[in-house]
């Protein structure tokens, strides 16, 4: 039976990512809810980079993204941060959706991704 790899987490009972065979499921979110919404969005992508790397992937290997914003009015700002993070190469642009949801405890963003591992 193939092993499930589990990435780091910052809360007991939860991980920021898992991988099975050649697929990775990862979460990007800020680890500091005192930051502004824009800084939380930037931190979420920084943390997502780390989770993907820990599980053998990177942003160029993402196939699906769901962005969840605490305030949908922040979508234009979040789209700009996304564009800066994902880059100009259309071969790296995954399918992506964005939703506004009431998040908890000052959290401004959660990013859910499915990616393919670089080496399996």
C-alpha positions in Angstrom: 0.0 0.0 0.0 1.3 3.4 -0.9 2.3 5.7 1.9 0.5 9.0 2.6 3.0 11.8 3.3 1.8 14.5 5.6 3.3 18.0 5.7 3.7 20.4 8.6 0.8 22.0 10.5 0.5 24.7 13.1 -2.5 23.5 15.0 -2.9 20.1 16.7 -5.0 17.6 14.7 -4.4 19.5 11.4 -1.8 19.6 8.6 -1.2 22.2 5.9 -0.8 19.5 3.3 -0.7 15.8 2.4 0.5 13.8 -0.6 -0.4 10.4 -2.0 1.5 8.9 -4.9 2.0 11.8 -7.3 -0.7 14.2 -6.0 -0.4 16.9 -3.3 -3.2 18.6 -1.5 -2.0 21.8 0.2 -3.3 24.7 2.2 -1.8 28.2 2.2 -2.9 30.6 4.9 -1.3 33.3 7.1 0.2 32.2 10.4 -0.3 35.8 11.8 -3.8 37.1 11.9 -2.7 40.5 13.2 -1.4 41.4 9.7 -3.4 43.5 7.3 -5.5 41.6 4.7 -2.9 42.2 2.0 0.0 41.0 4.2 -2.0 37.9 5.2 -2.5 37.1 1.5 1.2 37.5 0.8 2.1 35.4 3.8 -0.4 32.7 2.7 1.4 32.3 -0.6 4.8 32.2 1.2 3.5 29.5 3.4 2.0 27.6 0.5 5.4 27.6 -1.2 6.9 25.9 1.9 4.1 23.3 2.1 4.4 22.4 -1.6 8.2 22.2 -1.3 8.0 20.0 1.8 5.7 17.6 -0.2 7.8 17.5 -3.3 6.1 20.0 -5.6 6.0 23.8 -6.4 3.6 26.4 -7.8 4.5 25.4 -11.4 2.9 22.0 -10.7 -0.5 23.2 -9.4 -3.5 21.9 -11.3 -6.4 23.4 -9.2 -6.7 26.3 -6.8 -9.6 27.5 -4.6 -9.1 30.9 -2.9 -11.3 31.6 0.0 -11.4 35.2 1.2 -12.9 36.6 4.4 -14.1 39.7 2.5 -14.8 39.2 -1.3 -14.2 43.0 -1.7 -10.5 42.1 -1.3 -10.6 40.0 -4.5 -8.9 42.7 -6.7 -6.0 43.0 -4.2 -5.8 39.2 -3.8 -5.9 38.8 -7.7 -2.9 41.1 -7.9 -0.9 39.2 -5.3 -1.9 36.0 -7.1 -0.6 37.3 -10.4 2.7 38.4 -8.9 3.1 35.0 -7.2 2.1 32.7 -10.0 4.1 34.6 -12.6 3.9 35.3 -16.4 4.3 31.8 -17.8 0.9 30.5 -18.9 2.1 26.9 -18.7 2.0 27.4 -14.9 -1.5 28.9 -14.7 -3.9 26.4 -13.1 -7.7 26.3 -12.9 -8.7 28.7 -10.1 -11.8 29.8 -8.3 -12.4 32.5 -5.6 -15.1 32.6 -3.0 -16.1 35.0 -0.2 -16.8 33.2 3.1 -16.8 34.3 6.8 -13.5 33.0 8.1 -12.7 32.7 11.8 -10.5 34.6 14.2 -9.2 37.3 12.0 -8.1 34.9 9.2 -8.4 36.8 5.8 -7.5 34.0 3.4 -7.2 30.3 2.8 -5.8 28.8 -0.4 -6.5 25.2 -1.2 -4.5 23.6 -4.0 -4.0 20.3 -5.7 -0.6 19.8 -7.3 1.5 17.1 -8.9 4.7 16.0 -7.3 8.0 16.7 -9.1 9.5 13.3 -8.2 7.6 10.2 -7.1 
